[in-house]
Amino acid sequence: MSVIEAAGVRVLAGHTGAVNSVAFSPDGARLSTASEDKTARVWNAATGELMHTLSGHTDAVFAAPFSPDGAKIATVSADLSPRLWDARTGACTHELTGHTVAVFGVAFSPDGRLLATTSYDETVRLWNTSTGAGAGVLEGHSDIVYGAAFSPDGKVLATASGDGTIRIWNTGSGECLRVLTGHTGIVSAVAFSPDGKLIATASFDRTARLWEVATGNCLRILNGHSDTVWSVAFSPTERVVAAASEDATARIWDAVTGTPVRTLEGHTDSAFVVAFSPDGRLIATASSDTTVRLWDSSTGKSVRILEGHAGAVSSLAFSPADRVLATASTDETARVWPL
């Protein structure tokens, strides 16, 4: 393990496989990374020092987010069994058994009491994060469930699937409230608006869509991309939604009218991830061209190109206070960039 720093950029080295994801703790003091090397790691965000290696999985680890209070980390893996860890000690507290195929997606509820995991076994499972006990199996999708997102109040969960649908579930009863149909390809991502009234979805059908949570109605089809749409995100401060695509661009639309606002062009290969900074002023995009680009959200102008990774950039995360951006790459490293 080593920490290399140049021009303020910290390179977090030590993983021996591609780094699939990176996440900040809620206070911004720690970073987690998840890797193909079957481990997750916890780092000091300020110094880049390795704090804990979370070992125990027997296959690739896809994600390792912190709980909302920063006390826990959840990991999901191709080994079928998600795990819960004590984020301060690195000890595994619970192994969550029940999925029958690789577990790809994971999300904590806003209050941290529930964990949702999504799997290639076509199900979503809910877990009690205090006890590790199962809190419900959500069945109904007919293909891989790629991702899940809790509403801001935690009362409903939205799931995105390879069957081309999105399902909205009551997190208390496990009841499927609505099935959202219209996409003609795999639904790759789902996100709630800050007020919880809308969800945005991304699809292999080259579109993003806006839906009304209360009715399940599709309000807008967001056209413009010429290839798979991988990621969607709402601005925390404005009524706009952004999407990133295989066509090497990101696009922004008005979330009320669906009107195109701007196209972010500059990447030379697939744009996998799009995210807004917490204050909404910046947009970051991660690409298989090995770069991350920062954009002014109000003008769409390129602010900065972050170069240094030697492989595709698979994940990114803004610190809660906007001070830094963290990135993860297939080059087996994560990087922390001062903004």
Buried (B, 14 or more C-beta within 10 A) or exposed (E): EEBEEEEEBBBBBBBEBBBBBBBBBBEBBBBBBBBBBBBBBBBBBBEBEBBBBBEBBEEBBBBBBBBBEBBBBBBBBBBBBBBBBBBBEBEBBBEBEBBEEBBBBBBBBBEBBBBBBBBBBBBBBBBBBEEBEEBBEBBBBEBBBBBBBBBBEBBBBBBBBBBBBBBBBBBEEBEBBBEBEBBEBBBBBBBBBBEBEBBBBBBBBBBBBBBBBEEBEBBBEBBBBEBBBBBBBBBEBBBBBBBBBBBBBBBBBBBEEBEEBBEBBBBEBBBBBBBBBBEBBBBBBBBBBBBBBBBEBBEBEBBBEBEBBEBBBBBBBBBEEBEBBBBBBBBBBBBBBEB
